[in-house]
Amino acid sequence: MVEIKSAAEMEAMRAAGRVVAGGPAAVRGHAAVGVSPLELSEVAGAVTADAAARWAPGAGEPTG
């Protein structure tokens, strides 16, 4: 069964996509020799925190 999304649901999905796309873009901007994976993880985390993003119900929790 195909579920048709409302205009509001589609806009919410677009907004979430913009936040998700920002993580790798920010990490690429900070990646350099000598930058630790932990620092890169913190950069990606800051993108979601700055957007006040939160986990969707039923989507699981972050690991690590």
C-alpha positions as CSV (number, residue, x, y, z in Angstrom):
1,M,0.0,0.0,0.0
2,V,1.4,3.4,-1.0
3,E,0.9,6.1,1.6
4,I,0.3,9.6,0.1
5,K,2.0,12.3,2.1
6,S,0.3,15.7,2.8
7,A,2.0,18.9,1.8
8,A,3.0,19.5,5.5
9,E,4.5,16.0,5.7
10,M,6.5,16.6,2.5
11,E,7.8,19.9,3.8
12,A,8.9,18.3,7.1
13,M,10.7,15.6,5.1
14,R,12.5,18.3,3.0
15,A,13.5,20.1,6.1
16,A,14.9,16.9,7.7
17,G,16.8,16.2,4.4
18,R,18.4,19.6,4.6
19,V,19.6,18.9,8.1
20,V,20.9,15.4,7.3
21,A,22.7,16.7,4.2
22,G,24.4,19.4,6.3
23,G,26.3,16.8,8.4
24,P,28.5,15.4,5.7
25,A,29.0,18.8,4.2
26,A,30.2,20.2,7.5
27,V,32.5,17.2,8.1
28,R,34.1,17.6,4.7
29,G,34.8,21.2,5.5
30,H,36.6,20.2,8.7
31,A,38.4,17.1,7.5
32,A,42.1,17.5,7.4
33,V,45.3,15.7,8.4
34,G,45.5,15.6,12.2
35,V,41.7,16.1,12.8
36,S,40.5,13.1,14.9
37,P,37.3,11.1,14.1
38,L,35.9,12.3,17.4
39,E,36.3,15.9,16.3
40,L,34.6,15.2,13.0
41,S,31.8,13.4,14.9
42,E,31.4,16.5,17.1
43,V,31.1,18.7,14.0
44,A,28.4,16.5,12.6
45,G,26.6,16.5,16.0
46,A,26.7,20.3,16.1
47,V,24.8,20.5,12.8
48,T,21.9,18.5,14.2
49,A,22.0,20.3,17.6
50,D,22.0,23.7,15.9
51,A,19.0,22.7,13.9
52,A,17.3,21.4,17.1
53,A,16.9,18.1,15.4
54,R,15.6,15.1,17.3
55,W,15.2,11.4,16.6
56,A,11.9,10.4,15.1
57,P,9.7,8.1,17.2
58,G,10.5,4.5,16.4
59,A,13.7,5.4,14.5
60,G,15.9,4.0,17.2
61,E,18.5,5.9,19.2
62,P,22.0,7.0,18.3
63,T,24.8,4.5,19.1
64,G,28.2,5.3,20.5
